[in-house]
Amino acid sequence: MKIYWSGKDIPELAGLPASVGHKNYKEARSRANSHVETWLGGVVYLGLMVGLSVVFDRVFPGKGTFAHSFVTIICALLPATFIWNQIMIYVMRKYYTHILVRRSAACGEVEKTAERLMDEADEREFQQWRVLRRFGRWGLFIVMLAAICSLATSV
């Protein structure tokens, strides 16, 4: 898999003016949030953040000072954010190439049809994962309630 260091390295955005490329990148990135790969990437991001924080604390044990905590967060945040960005670019290139290559806001009938089809596909995927999201929300609510009860009993 190719590593993209910046938005300019994405082949679909290479020949576009900066303002159009930035607009296309933002739109494709916002639409990519509805895909399963993006959510799995979020899980990888969180796991990597926690894992790198634990590794850093084991390798460089500290007294819990602000400076030690700050360096720990920075050392965990940078690689995790880099990997998260690579996952987002992968999803954007896989599903939204037509948005990345757009030339201008004045699009023709073909592009409007493509946008309509993509919106319909996004809606189908949203409906497909609706039940899982509902159970996830309830599970998160129960975990938060248990954590609050645990904190309340420990005080």
CNS distance restraints for C-alpha pairs under 8 A (distance, minus, plus):
assign (resid   3 and name CA) (resid  86 and name CA) 6.94 0.50 0.50
assign (resid   4 and name CA) (resid   9 and name CA) 5.56 0.50 0.50
assign (resid   4 and name CA) (resid  10 and name CA) 6.49 0.50 0.50
assign (resid   4 and name CA) (resid  86 and name CA) 6.80 0.50 0.50
assign (resid   4 and name CA) (resid  89 and name CA) 7.90 0.50 0.50
assign (resid   5 and name CA) (resid   9 and name CA) 6.54 0.50 0.50
assign (resid   6 and name CA) (resid  10 and name CA) 7.49 0.50 0.50
assign (resid   7 and name CA) (resid  13 and name CA) 7.26 0.50 0.50
assign (resid   7 and name CA) (resid  25 and name CA) 7.75 0.50 0.50
assign (resid   8 and name CA) (resid  13 and name CA) 6.30 0.50 0.50
assign (resid   8 and name CA) (resid  14 and name CA) 5.72 0.50 0.50
assign (resid   9 and name CA) (resid  13 and name CA) 7.64 0.50 0.50
assign (resid   9 and name CA) (resid  14 and name CA) 6.73 0.50 0.50
assign (resid  10 and name CA) (resid  14 and name CA) 6.31 0.50 0.50
assign (resid  11 and name CA) (resid  15 and name CA) 7.92 0.50 0.50
assign (resid  12 and name CA) (resid  97 and name CA) 7.15 0.50 0.50
assign (resid  12 and name CA) (resid 100 and name CA) 5.79 0.50 0.50
assign (resid  12 and name CA) (resid 101 and name CA) 5.27 0.50 0.50
assign (resid  13 and name CA) (resid  21 and name CA) 5.50 0.50 0.50
assign (resid  13 and name CA) (resid 100 and name CA) 6.26 0.50 0.50
assign (resid  13 and name CA) (resid 101 and name CA) 6.36 0.50 0.50
assign (resid  16 and name CA) (resid  20 and name CA) 6.39 0.50 0.50
assign (resid  16 and name CA) (resid  21 and name CA) 5.57 0.50 0.50
assign (resid  16 and name CA) (resid 101 and name CA) 7.77 0.50 0.50
assign (resid  16 and name CA) (resid 103 and name CA) 6.86 0.50 0.50
assign (resid  17 and name CA) (resid  21 and name CA) 6.00 0.50 0.50
assign (resid  18 and name CA) (resid  22 and name CA) 5.97 0.50 0.50
assign (resid  19 and name CA) (resid  23 and name CA) 6.24 0.50 0.50
assign (resid  20 and name CA) (resid  24 and name CA) 6.10 0.50 0.50
assign (resid  20 and name CA) (resid 102 and name CA) 7.95 0.50 0.50
assign (resid  20 and name CA) (resid 103 and name CA) 6.89 0.50 0.50
assign (resid  20 and name CA) (resid 104 and name CA) 6.56 0.50 0.50
assign (resid  21 and name CA) (resid  25 and name CA) 5.99 0.50 0.50
assign (resid  21 and name CA) (resid 100 and name CA) 7.15 0.50 0.50
assign (resid  22 and name CA) (resid  26 and name CA) 6.15 0.50 0.50
assign (resid  23 and name CA) (resid  27 and name CA) 6.26 0.50 0.50
assign (resid  24 and name CA) (resid  28 and name CA) 6.10 0.50 0.50
assign (resid  24 and name CA) (resid  99 and name CA) 5.89 0.50 0.50
assign (resid  24 and name CA) (resid 100 and name CA) 5.11 0.50 0.50
assign (resid  24 and name CA) (resid 101 and name CA) 7.58 0.50 0.50
assign (resid  24 and name CA) (resid 102 and name CA) 7.03 0.50 0.50
assign (resid  25 and name CA) (resid  29 and name CA) 5.99 0.50 0.50
assign (resid  25 and name CA) (resid  99 and name CA) 7.93 0.50 0.50
assign (resid  25 and name CA) (resid 100 and name CA) 6.12 0.50 0.50
assign (resid  26 and name CA) (resid  30 and name CA) 6.16 0.50 0.50
assign (resid  27 and name CA) (resid  31 and name CA) 6.26 0.50 0.50
assign (resid  27 and name CA) (resid  99 and name CA) 7.47 0.50 0.50
assign (resid  28 and name CA) (resid  32 and name CA) 6.07 0.50 0.50
assign (resid  28 and name CA) (resid  92 and name CA) 5.84 0.50 0.50
assign (resid  28 and name CA) (resid  96 and name CA) 5.92 0.50 0.50
assign (resid  28 and name CA) (resid  99 and name CA) 6.16 0.50 0.50
assign (resid  28 and name CA) (resid 100 and name CA) 6.68 0.50 0.50
assign (resid  29 and name CA) (resid  33 and name CA) 6.91 0.50 0.50
assign (resid  29 and name CA) (resid  88 and name CA) 6.98 0.50 0.50
assign (resid  29 and name CA) (resid  89 and name CA) 7.87 0.50 0.50
assign (resid  29 and name CA) (resid  92 and name CA) 6.32 0.50 0.50
assign (resid  32 and name CA) (resid  38 and name CA) 6.79 0.50 0.50
assign (resid  32 and name CA) (resid  88 and name CA) 7.17 0.50 0.50
assign (resid  32 and name CA) (resid  91 and name CA) 6.29 0.50 0.50
assign (resid  32 and name CA) (resid  92 and name CA) 5.96 0.50 0.50
assign (resid  32 and name CA) (resid  95 and name CA) 7.74 0.50 0.50
assign (resid  32 and name CA) (resid  96 and name CA) 7.80 0.50 0.50
assign (resid  33 and name CA) (resid  38 and name CA) 5.89 0.50 0.50
assign (resid  33 and name CA) (resid  39 and name CA) 7.40 0.50 0.50
assign (resid  34 and name CA) (resid  38 and name CA) 7.33 0.50 0.50
assign (resid  34 and name CA) (resid 122 and name CA) 6.81 0.50 0.50
assign (resid  34 and name CA) (resid 125 and name CA) 7.62 0.50 0.50
assign (resid  34 and name CA) (resid 126 and name CA) 6.86 0.50 0.50
assign (resid  35 and name CA) (resid  39 and name CA) 6.85 0.50 0.50
assign (resid  35 and name CA) (resid  91 and name CA) 7.85 0.50 0.50
assign (resid  35 and name CA) (resid 125 and name CA) 7.49 0.50 0.50
assign (resid  36 and name CA) (resid  40 and name CA) 6.18 0.50 0.50
assign (resid  37 and name CA) (resid  41 and name CA) 5.98 0.50 0.50
assign (resid  37 and name CA) (resid  87 and name CA) 7.81 0.50 0.50
assign (resid  37 and name CA) (resid  91 and name CA) 6.90 0.50 0.50
assign (resid  38 and name CA) (resid  42 and name CA) 6.27 0.50 0.50
assign (resid  38 and name CA) (resid  87 and name CA) 6.98 0.50 0.50
assign (resid  38 and name CA) (resid  88 and name CA) 6.47 0.50 0.50
assign (resid  38 and name CA) (resid  91 and name CA) 6.98 0.50 0.50
assign (resid  39 and name CA) (resid  43 and name CA) 6.47 0.50 0.50
assign (resid  40 and name CA) (resid  44 and name CA) 6.30 0.50 0.50
assign (resid  41 and name CA) (resid  45 and name CA) 6.04 0.50 0.50
assign (resid  41 and name CA) (resid  84 and name CA) 6.26 0.50 0.50
assign (resid  41 and name CA) (resid  87 and name CA) 6.20 0.50 0.50
assign (resid  41 and name CA) (resid  88 and name CA) 7.89 0.50 0.50
assign (resid  42 and name CA) (resid  46 and name CA) 6.23 0.50 0.50
assign (resid  42 and name CA) (resid  84 and name CA) 7.10 0.50 0.50
assign (resid  43 and name CA) (resid  47 and name CA) 6.08 0.50 0.50
assign (resid  44 and name CA) (resid  48 and name CA) 5.92 0.50 0.50
assign (resid  44 and name CA) (resid  84 and name CA) 7.92 0.50 0.50
assign (resid  45 and name CA) (resid  49 and name CA) 6.15 0.50 0.50
assign (resid  45 and name CA) (resid  80 and name CA) 5.44 0.50 0.50
assign (resid  45 and name CA) (resid  81 and name CA) 7.10 0.50 0.50
assign (resid  45 and name CA) (resid  83 and name CA) 7.33 0.50 0.50
assign (resid  45 and name CA) (resid  84 and name CA) 5.99 0.50 0.50
assign (resid  46 and name CA) (resid  50 and name CA) 6.25 0.50 0.50
assign (resid  46 and name CA) (resid  80 and name CA) 7.87 0.50 0.50
assign (resid  47 and name CA) (resid  51 and name CA) 5.92 0.50 0.50
assign (resid  48 and name CA) (resid  52 and name CA) 5.86 0.50 0.50
assign (resid  48 and name CA) (resid  76 and name CA) 7.46 0.50 0.50
assign (resid  48 and name CA) (resid  80 and name CA) 5.86 0.50 0.50
assign (resid  49 and name CA) (resid  53 and name CA) 6.09 0.50 0.50
assign (resid  49 and name CA) (resid  76 and name CA) 5.20 0.50 0.50
assign (resid  49 and name CA) (resid  77 and name CA) 6.22 0.50 0.50
assign (resid  49 and name CA) (resid  80 and name CA) 5.98 0.50 0.50
assign (resid  50 and name CA) (resid  54 and name CA) 6.23 0.50 0.50
assign (resid  50 and name CA) (resid  76 and name CA) 7.65 0.50 0.50
assign (resid  51 and name CA) (resid  55 and name CA) 6.17 0.50 0.50
assign (resid  52 and name CA) (resid  56 and name CA) 5.98 0.50 0.50
assign (resid  52 and name CA) (resid  75 and name CA) 7.52 0.50 0.50
assign (resid  52 and name CA) (resid  76 and name CA) 5.08 0.50 0.50
assign (resid  53 and name CA) (resid  57 and name CA) 6.17 0.50 0.50
assign (resid  53 and name CA) (resid  72 and name CA) 5.88 0.50 0.50
assign (resid  53 and name CA) (resid  73 and name CA) 6.70 0.50 0.50
assign (resid  53 and name CA) (resid  75 and name CA) 7.62 0.50 0.50
assign (resid  53 and name CA) (resid  76 and name CA) 5.58 0.50 0.50
assign (resid  54 and name CA) (resid  58 and name CA) 6.20 0.50 0.50
assign (resid  55 and name CA) (resid  59 and name CA) 6.10 0.50 0.50
assign (resid  56 and name CA) (resid  60 and name CA) 5.78 0.50 0.50
assign (resid  56 and name CA) (resid  61 and name CA) 7.72 0.50 0.50
assign (resid  56 and name CA) (resid  72 and name CA) 6.26 0.50 0.50
assign (resid  56 and name CA) (resid  75 and name CA) 7.75 0.50 0.50
assign (resid  57 and name CA) (resid  61 and name CA) 4.99 0.50 0.50
assign (resid  57 and name CA) (resid  62 and name CA) 7.13 0.50 0.50
assign (resid  57 and name CA) (resid  72 and name CA) 7.19 0.50 0.50
assign (resid  62 and name CA) (resid  68 and name CA) 6.36 0.50 0.50
assign (resid  63 and name CA) (resid  68 and name CA) 7.68 0.50 0.50
assign (resid  64 and name CA) (resid  68 and name CA) 6.24 0.50 0.50
assign (resid  64 and name CA) (resid  69 and name CA) 6.30 0.50 0.50
assign (resid  65 and name CA) (resid  69 and name CA) 6.25 0.50 0.50
assign (resid  66 and name CA) (resid  70 and name CA) 5.96 0.50 0.50
assign (resid  67 and name CA) (resid  71 and name CA) 6.14 0.50 0.50
assign (resid  68 and name CA) (resid  72 and name CA) 6.12 0.50 0.50
assign (resid  69 and name CA) (resid  73 and name CA) 6.20 0.50 0.50
assign (resid  70 and name CA) (resid  74 and name CA) 6.23 0.50 0.50
assign (resid  71 and name CA) (resid  75 and name CA) 6.02 0.50 0.50
assign (resid  72 and name CA) (resid  76 and name CA) 6.21 0.50 0.50
assign (resid  73 and name CA) (resid  77 and name CA) 5.74 0.50 0.50
assign (resid  74 and name CA) (resid  78 and name CA) 6.10 0.50 0.50
assign (resid  75 and name CA) (resid  79 and name CA) 7.36 0.50 0.50
assign (resid  76 and name CA) (resid  80 and name CA) 6.38 0.50 0.50
assign (resid  77 and name CA) (resid  81 and name CA) 5.84 0.50 0.50
assign (resid  78 and name CA) (resid  82 and name CA) 6.18 0.50 0.50
assign (resid  79 and name CA) (resid  83 and name CA) 6.24 0.50 0.50
assign (resid  80 and name CA) (resid  84 and name CA) 6.11 0.50 0.50
assign (resid  81 and name CA) (resid  85 and name CA) 6.09 0.50 0.50
assign (resid  82 and name CA) (resid  86 and name CA) 6.38 0.50 0.50
assign (resid  83 and name CA) (resid  87 and name CA) 6.31 0.50 0.50
assign (resid  84 and name CA) (resid  88 and name CA) 6.29 0.50 0.50
assign (resid  85 and name CA) (resid  89 and name CA) 6.22 0.50 0.50
assign (resid  86 and name CA) (resid  90 and name CA) 6.16 0.50 0.50
assign (resid  87 and name CA) (resid  91 and name CA) 6.30 0.50 0.50
assign (resid  88 and name CA) (resid  92 and name CA) 6.11 0.50 0.50
assign (resid  89 and name CA) (resid  93 and name CA) 6.03 0.50 0.50
assign (resid  90 and name CA) (resid  94 and name CA) 6.06 0.50 0.50
assign (resid  91 and name CA) (resid  95 and name CA) 6.10 0.50 0.50
assign (resid  91 and name CA) (resid  96 and name CA) 7.73 0.50 0.50
assign (resid  92 and name CA) (resid  96 and name CA) 5.06 0.50 0.50
assign (resid  92 and name CA) (resid  97 and name CA) 6.73 0.50 0.50
assign (resid  93 and name CA) (resid  97 and name CA) 5.13 0.50 0.50
assign (resid  93 and name CA) (resid 100 and name CA) 7.81 0.50 0.50
assign (resid  96 and name CA) (resid 100 and name CA) 6.50 0.50 0.50
assign (resid  97 and name CA) (resid 101 and name CA) 6.29 0.50 0.50
assign (resid  98 and name CA) (resid 102 and name CA) 6.50 0.50 0.50
assign (resid  98 and name CA) (resid 114 and name CA) 7.91 0.50 0.50
assign (resid 107 and name CA) (resid 111 and name CA) 5.93 0.50 0.50
assign (resid 107 and name CA) (resid 112 and name CA) 6.99 0.50 0.50
assign (resid 108 and name CA) (resid 112 and name CA) 6.51 0.50 0.50
assign (resid 109 and name CA) (resid 113 and name CA) 6.22 0.50 0.50
assign (resid 110 and name CA) (resid 114 and name CA) 6.24 0.50 0.50
assign (resid 111 and name CA) (resid 115 and name CA) 6.13 0.50 0.50
assign (resid 112 and name CA) (resid 116 and name CA) 6.17 0.50 0.50
assign (resid 113 and name CA) (resid 117 and name CA) 6.20 0.50 0.50
assign (resid 114 and name CA) (resid 118 and name CA) 6.17 0.50 0.50
assign (resid 115 and name CA) (resid 119 and name CA) 6.08 0.50 0.50
assign (resid 116 and name CA) (resid 120 and name CA) 6.23 0.50 0.50
assign (resid 117 and name CA) (resid 121 and name CA) 6.21 0.50 0.50
assign (resid 118 and name CA) (resid 122 and name CA) 6.07 0.50 0.50
assign (resid 119 and name CA) (resid 123 and name CA) 6.16 0.50 0.50
assign (resid 120 and name CA) (resid 124 and name CA) 6.23 0.50 0.50
assign (resid 121 and name CA) (resid 125 and name CA) 6.24 0.50 0.50
assign (resid 122 and name CA) (resid 126 and name CA) 6.03 0.50 0.50
assign (resid 123 and name CA) (resid 127 and name CA) 6.17 0.50 0.50
assign (resid 124 and name CA) (resid 128 and name CA) 6.08 0.50 0.50
assign (resid 125 and name CA) (resid 129 and name CA) 6.41 0.50 0.50
assign (resid 126 and name CA) (resid 130 and name CA) 6.13 0.50 0.50
assign (resid 129 and name CA) (resid 133 and name CA) 6.25 0.50 0.50
assign (resid 130 and name CA) (resid 134 and name CA) 6.20 0.50 0.50
assign (resid 131 and name CA) (resid 135 and name CA) 6.31 0.50 0.50
assign (resid 132 and name CA) (resid 136 and name CA) 6.03 0.50 0.50
assign (resid 133 and name CA) (resid 137 and name CA) 6.10 0.50 0.50
assign (resid 134 and name CA) (resid 138 and name CA) 6.35 0.50 0.50
assign (resid 135 and name CA) (resid 139 and name CA) 5.97 0.50 0.50
assign (resid 136 and name CA) (resid 140 and name CA) 6.05 0.50 0.50
assign (resid 137 and name CA) (resid 141 and name CA) 6.09 0.50 0.50
assign (resid 138 and name CA) (resid 142 and name CA) 6.18 0.50 0.50
assign (resid 139 and name CA) (resid 143 and name CA) 6.20 0.50 0.50
assign (resid 140 and name CA) (resid 144 and name CA) 6.07 0.50 0.50
assign (resid 141 and name CA) (resid 145 and name CA) 6.08 0.50 0.50
assign (resid 142 and name CA) (resid 146 and name CA) 6.11 0.50 0.50
assign (resid 143 and name CA) (resid 147 and name CA) 6.13 0.50 0.50
assign (resid 144 and name CA) (resid 148 and name CA) 6.15 0.50 0.50
assign (resid 145 and name CA) (resid 149 and name CA) 6.16 0.50 0.50
assign (resid 146 and name CA) (resid 150 and name CA) 6.03 0.50 0.50
assign (resid 147 and name CA) (resid 151 and name CA) 6.11 0.50 0.50
assign (resid 148 and name CA) (resid 152 and name CA) 6.04 0.50 0.50
assign (resid 149 and name CA) (resid 153 and name CA) 6.20 0.50 0.50
assign (resid 150 and name CA) (resid 154 and name CA) 6.29 0.50 0.50
assign (resid 151 and name CA) (resid 155 and name CA) 6.49 0.50 0.50
